[in-house]
Amino acid sequence: MSQSRPTSDLEIARAASLVDIRQVATRYGIEEDELVLHGKHMAKIPLSILDRIGSNPPGKYIDVTAINPTPLGEGKTVTTIGLSLGLNHIGKKAVATIRQPSMGPVFGIKGGAAGGGHSQVIPMEDFNLHLTGDTHAIGLANNLLAAWVDTSILKGNPHRIDPPTVTWKRCLDVNDRALRNIIVGLGGSKNGVPRESGFDISSASEVMAILGLSSDSSDLRERLGRIVIGLNDDGDLVTAEQLGAAGSMAVLLKDAIHPTFMQTLEGTGCFVHTGPFANIAHGNSSIVADRIALSLCDYVVTESGFGADMGAEKFFNIKCRLSGMKPDAVVLVATIRALKVHSGRYKVVPGKPMPEEINQEDIQAVEEGCSNLRRHIENLGKFGTPVVVALNRFPTDTGGEIEAVLNIAREAGAFDAAISEVHSHGGEGGATLAKAVVKACEEVPADFKMTYPDDLPVRDKIRSIATEIYRADGVDFKPTASKAIRKFEKLGLGHLPICMAKTQYSFTDNPKIVGAPVGFRITVRDVRLSAGAGFLYALTGDIMTMPGLGSRPGLLQIDVDEEGRPQGLF
């Protein structure tokens, strides 16, 4: 007898009964005139709602992060959504705040980011594709500025922009390695001044980072004006405000500043807003979405991208620094398969089947791989918030392997460790984890602290992250990076926080080194300015701001059926 095919995430999502989003909003105290409807099942929430609810006592603030993931991901979004379901299941009023996925991964290898199984945001197709158009608005605003920079240079160059110093790139929400490095202005004098440039993926655009870190529309407009596009002939910064483009950019983003409100499979609410990658940007959903959610709920579960050395570090040191919001607990997601990979005994390759042996019981490999889990627990403890480990359970996990992870997590300093079965059982499968999180919030007063103060020199901020979080022996700065740091400090920008651009797969800047390595150094090859977002970002290793497609990307399996409905999304 042949085995039946597992039910896909898309099939589970389509089998759910969607509730009118106005009904979901009512449960959270959102009034109907505070909704800008996008059909029956999605709505924008204008920031003006804060005029009514902003003085409410804030709920508990929970960040969900993970160990260093495999290329397949470890279910962090599944856990984020599932924990909010679990909290509602045990009688708490909870909501999740998550990022909008980039269509680069959707059509690439990793797939969408709506969660999975019985822990999803729906409609799944809308969530993973265009949603309410925010990413497109970001791309338009980004590219409008790029077009005006080149036009300004061509039309008399009134701001004396030095073309080789222009750092502002165009962007699009597709993985396209052929556009990483290009020459613009070819084809004669009517087409512009030729110069080297390139494309970033939209998630890496500074406009995306700005949208995520803005406190309101006025702050957004001001930050857009601070964007630096390059230098003039005197070596001074040239900004979007000086070029006169910031106002038009703000107009393009007038609706994108408002978070999108959706629902889960169990009819609870979820805020979706912004989508910066954590390996090349700050990797967190927006400040305004979290602020609205905290004024409406007992518990807000937000998510930081990739591993805790990336997204969570930036959540604490950038997002919390700028917002003033302080987390009450952090949930660290782990899987048995990822821990086996971190033992160094197994290898997971994107686009290829999992090795058969990784699904067999191997307690020794799990225990060895827990070196990565231990380090993340210790690191998160440095921020002064209690840590709860969520073991995202897979059907192939054995009792011995699970027991080993839970015991090691508690011994390493986690407040508690719990199995998460939200993928298969939704809110009921997240109840144990939810109870552990509630207990952590109630019993352990958070004593939140950051890795470095504002006034620390730029080199020392980078060293602090590298030595305290990555556990490197030190940092080597390439000449380009050292020159950039001197320039930014001379310009009075040394007070800005640091956004590290680094691989998500390792504590090092080499994605092949797994576990909890020691005796290594981090190499910073360049440091760049995101003046509008309000941080400096340090480039390490071979990290790129425009991913590429693999030889067998997800786009080859995606199609429409005879009714025009998307198929093959996962």
N, C-alpha and C positions, 0 to 999 in steps of 0.2 A: 504494500500500500504506500502510495507516495505521500510525503508530508505536505500539509496544507501550507500555503504561502502566508508568512506573517502579514498582519494588517499594517499598512503603511501609515505614517503620520498624516498624510493628506486624507486618506480614507477615514481615519479616526476623526479628524477635524471636520470633514464634510458630514459625518454622521451625527454631529452635535446639533442641538437645537439652539440656534442663535436667538438671543433676547434683544429686544429693542434697546439700543444703547441708552435711551432716556430712562428706562427702568433701572438699568445698572447704575446710572448716575444718581438717581434718587436714593438708592441704598447708601450712598456715600455722602449724602447731603449736598449734592450739586444740583442747583436749580436749573429748570429747563431753559430759561433765558440766558444761562451761562454756557450753553452748548452751541457750537457752530457745527451743524450736522454735515457729515459726508456720507450720505445714504442713511440706512437704518442702523448700521452696526458700528460706526466709527464717528467720532466727533472731535473737533478741536476745543480746547478749554482756554478761553482768553485769560490773560494774566490779570485782568481786572477782578477776577474772583478773589484775589488776595486782599482786595479792599474790604471784602466782607468777612473772610475767614482767617486772614493773616495774623490776627491776634489770638487765635485759638492756641491752647497749650500744645506743643508739638508731640507727635507720637515717638515711639522708639525707632531708632535709625539703624538698620541692619545692612551691612555690606556683604555680598557674596563674592568670593574669589576662589582660587583653586591652586593646586600644586602646578608645577610646570607641565603643561598638557602634551599629549601626543598630537600629531597632525590631524587626528580624527576628532579631537575635542573630548572633554570628559563629562559633559552634561551640566555645565555651569548655569546656562540659561534654563534648562529643565529644572534645576534645583531652585533657582531664583523664583520662577513661577510657582513651582511646587511648594516651596516654603510658604509663599503667600496663601496658597490653597490650604496648606496644613494649618496655618494660623487661623484662618477663617473656620476651618473644620473644628478646631477646639474652642471656638467661641470668641475669637478676637476679631476686631475689624482691621483688616490688613489689605494692602495693595502692593503690587510690584511696580518698579520703575526700571525700564530697560531701554536699550538702544535700538534704533531702527537698523536692520541689517543692510550692509552694502550688497549691491547686486554683483560685485566682483566675486565674492565667495559663493553666492547663490548659484551662479552659473559656472563656478570653478569646481573646487574639490570639496570644501567643507559643507556646502549647502546653506540653508537658511538658518534663522536664529529665532524662530517662534517657539522654541522649546521642542518637545517631542512626546510621543505616546499620549498619555492621559494628562500631561502637564504642558499645555499649549495655550498660546494666544490665538484667537480666531477673529475674523476669517484669516486662515493661514496664508492663502494666496495673496491677499491684499497686503498683509503684513510683510511678506518677503519680497514683494515687488515694489510698486510705486507708492503705496500707502497714500498719504495726503500730499505728496509732492515736495516735501521738505528738501530732500537731497537734490532734486532737480533745481530748486530755487537756489540752493547753495552753489551748485555748479554754474548757474547763470550769473550770480553775483560775482563769483570768482573770475569767470571768464570775461565779464564786462570790464572789470578792472584791468585784466590782461590786455584786452583789445584797446582800451584807452591809453595804456602805457605805450604800446607800440605806435598808436596813432599820434600821441603827443610827441614822441621822438621824431616821427616823420614830418609832422606839421610845425616845423620851426623849433621844436624842443625848448619851449619857454622855461622849463624848470631845469634845463641843462643836465638832464639825466645822462649818466655815463652808461651807454648800452651794455658793455661787458659786466657791469655790476648788478644788472637787473636780476633779482632772485625770484620774482613772482612768476609762477608757472600757471599754465592752464590745467584744468582737471576734467575728468569724466568718471562715471561710476562703473567702469568696466576694467577688468584686468587686461592690459595691453602693453606688453613689454616693448613693442616696436616704437612706442611714443615716449619712452623714458628720456631719450635724448634726441632732439630735433634741431633743425635750423629754420627759423621763421624769416619772413621778409624776402624770400627768393622770387625770381620772376620779373625783376625790373624795379625801377625806382617808385613806381606807383603802388607797389605792394608792400612797402615798408623798408626799414633798414635791416639788412641781414644780421642776425646774431644767433648764438646758441641758446636754446631753451629746452623745454621738455614739458611733460604732463605728469601730474600726480593723480592718484585715485582720489575721488571726491572725499572719502573719509579722512584723507591726509591733508586736505585743504585747511589752511588757517581759518577760513570762514566757518568750517564745521566746528573747529575748536572754540572759536569765538561764540558761536550760537550756544554751545554747551555750557559756557562759563559766564554768559551774560546774566545779569540779575533782573533786567527788564528791557523794554524797547529803547529807552534813553541810553542805557548802558551799552546796548548792542550798537547803537548809532555811534557812540563815542569810540568804542573799540574798533569798529570798522575804519574810522578816521585815523587810528593809530597804526594801521597796517603799513609796514615799510616795504616798498617795492624794489629799492636799490639805493644807489648813491648818486649825488650830483658831481660835477667836475671838481668841487672843493672837498669831496669826501664826506659831505654831510648827508644825513638820511633824507630820503624823499618818501613822503607818506601819501596814502590815499586821500587824506584831507587836503593836502596841498594840491593834489591833482584835480580835486573837485568831484571825485567819483563816489565818495562815501555815502552821500545822500541817496543817490540812485541805487546803490547796493542795499541800503537799508529798506528802500521801497520794495525791492524784490524779495526781501526777507520779512515783510510786515506780517505775513501769516505764519511763516515758518517758526517764529519765536514762540508761538503758542503750542504747548504739548498736545499730542494726540491721545485720546482716551479710547481704550478698547476693552474687550472682555476675554476671559479665559473659558476653557471648556466647561467649567463649573459655574459660570455666570458671575464671577467676581471681576473687579476692575483691574486694569493695568494701564499705566502711563507709558507711552512710547515717545522718545524724543532724542534727537541727534544720534550720531553713530560713529564717533571717532575710534579708529583702531588703537589698541593699547601698545602695540610694538612700535608705532611710529607717531602716535599722538597721545592724548591723555586717557583715552579708553573708558570713558564713563558717560552715562546719560546726563541730561541737563540739570543744572542747579534749580531752574524754575520748576521743572517737573517734580523734583524731590521736595521743594518748598511747598508746593500746592498739596502734594500727597501727605506731608507731615502735618499739615493743618486740618486734614480730613480724617486721619486714621490713627488707630492705636499703634500699629506697626507698619513701617515702610521698608520693603525689601528691595534694595538696589543692587546692581551688578557691576563689577569692575572687570574689564576685559583681560583675557589670558591668565597667566599665573600671578600669584601675589607679589612677585618681584617686579611685575610690570603694572597692571591695572590697579591693584590695591595700593601699591606704593604711591602712585599718582593720585589716587582717590584721597589718601591721607595728606600728602605733601602739596598737592595742587588744588584739587577740588574743595577739600575742607578748609584749606588756608584761605581761598578766595571767597567761599560762601559763609564761613563762620559756623557752619553746621558741624556737629560732633557725633560720631558714631557711638552706639551703645553696645554693639557686639559685631563680630565678624564671623562668617561661616566659610570654612575652607573645604572645598569639594575635592574629593579624591576618588579614584577608581582602582580596582585591583589590577586591571590591565596596564594602566599608566605606571603604577608602582612596579610592576614586573619589568616594564621598559626601563625604568630608572635603576634597575639592578644591573643594567648593561647586558643582560642575557638575551634580550629579545629586541627586535627592530620592527617598527611600524613605518611603512612607506605609503605616502599619499597615493591613492589611485590603485593600490595593489591590495589583494586579500590579506586579512590578518593571518599571521603564521598560526598554523593549527595548534602547535604546542602551547601557545600562550593561553589557551582555554583549558589546559590541564592543570590540576592542582600543583602548585609549586610554592609552598610556604616559605622556603628559604629565599627564593627570589623576591617574594613580597616583603619579607623582613629587610632584605638588603636595599630594596627600592624605597623603603620607608625613611631612608636617610634624607630624601628630598622632602618628605612630609614633615619630619622633625624640624628641619631648617626653617620651613615656612611657618610652622607653629611658633618657633622661637622668635622669628622676625616680627610676626604680627603682634606678639606679646610686647615688643618694644614700643608699640604705639599706644599701649595702655588700655586696650579693649579686650574683653574676654573672647576666647576663640572656641568655636564649636566646630568639630570636624563632621562633615556629611559624607558618608561613604555611599556613593551612587551605585546601587547594586545592579549587577548584570546576572542573567540566568546561569552563567557558567561559574560564578563565584562560589567557592566552597565554604562550608562552615569554619574550617580551620583557618583559611585565609582571612575571612572576615574577622574572626576573633583576634587574630594577630594584629590587624590594622587598628581595631578599636582599642586594644590594650596599649599598643605603642603610642597612639595619639594621646591618650590620657597620661601616660608616663612622661610624654614630651612636654606636658604643660597645658594641653587643651582643657578647657573647663569641662567639656564632655565630648563624646563622639557617638554618633547615631547613624543607623542605616537609613538611607533614603530610598523609598520605593515609589516615588511620585510618578515615574515614567509608566509604571504598570497599574498603579492604584490611585493616582491623583492625590487629592487632599488627604484622604484616609492614609495613603502611603507616606505622607509627610507629617503625620501627627506626632510621631515620636521625635522627629527633628524639631518640630515647632515647639514642643514642650521643653526641650533642652534649651532652645534659644530664649524662650520666655523666662526660664529659670536663671539663665546667665544674666539676662538684663535686670532681673529682680534682685539677684544675690551678689552681683559683682559691680560695684560702682565704677564706671569708666573713668579713667584718669588719662584722658587723651593727650598725646604729645606727638610732635613731628620730629623728623630726622635731623633737621637743621633749621637755624633761624634765618630770617630774611637778610641780615647784615653780614652773613658769612661770605667770604670771597667765592667767586664762581668755581674756581678749581677745587676749593674745599667742600663746596656743596656736592659736586660730582664725586669727589673722593668719599664723602660721607655715605652716599647711596651705594657706591661700589664696595666699600669695606663693611658697612653695617648691614646691608641687605643682600648683596651678592656674595659677600665674604671673600672678596678679592684681596690680594696682598697689596695692591696699589693700582694706580691709573697711569697710563702712558699717554701723553698728549702729543699728537702729531703737530708739526709746525703750523698747518692751516688752522687747527683748533686753538693753539696758543695765540696766534695772531688775532683770531676772532674774539677770544676772551678779552684780550687787552683792549680791543676796539670797543667792545660793549661796556666794559667797566669804565673806560674813558668817557663814554657817552652817558654815564650815569645809570646804566641798566643792570648793574651787578646785583641789585637787590631782588631781581626776579627769581622765581623758583625754577627748578630744572625739570625738563621732560626728557627722559632718557629714551632714545630710539635704539632698541636692542632686540635680539631674538627672544621669542617667548618660550622656546623649548629648553632653555638652559639658564642656569645662574650666570654662566659665562657669556661672552659674545660669540661663542662657537656653538651652533645648534646641535652638534653631534655629541657634545659632552653632557651626559645625563647625570642623575643622582645629586649628590651634594659635594661637588668638587672643591679641592683646596689647592693652594700653591699656584694660583693663576693670577694674571693681571688683566685689567680691562683697557683696551685701546680706544681712545676717542679720536676719530679722524677729522671731525669738524664740529663746530658749535654754531648754530644758526638762531636767528631771532624771530619769535612770533610776538611782536610788540602788541598787536591787538588782543591776542589771547592772553598775553601777560606772562609769558615764560620764554626761557631759552631752551632749545633742545639740542642735545648732544648725540651725534651719530656715532655708533659703535659697529664694529664688524662689517658685514656686507648688507646691512639692513637697507631696504629700498622703499621708496615712497610710491612706487607703482608696481604692483605684483604682476605676474604673468600667468597665462593659462597653462595647464598641464597637457599632456598628450591625449588624455581621456577625460576632459572636463565634464562637469554635470550638464552643461548645455546640450550635449549629445543625447541625453535621455529626456530632455524637456520638450514637450509638444502640447498641442491642444487636441481635445477629442472632437467628435462630430458636432458637439454643441458649442464648441469654442471655449471650453473650460480648460485651464492649465492642467497638465499631467506631468508626472515625473519630478515634481518638487519634493524635497525631503528636508 
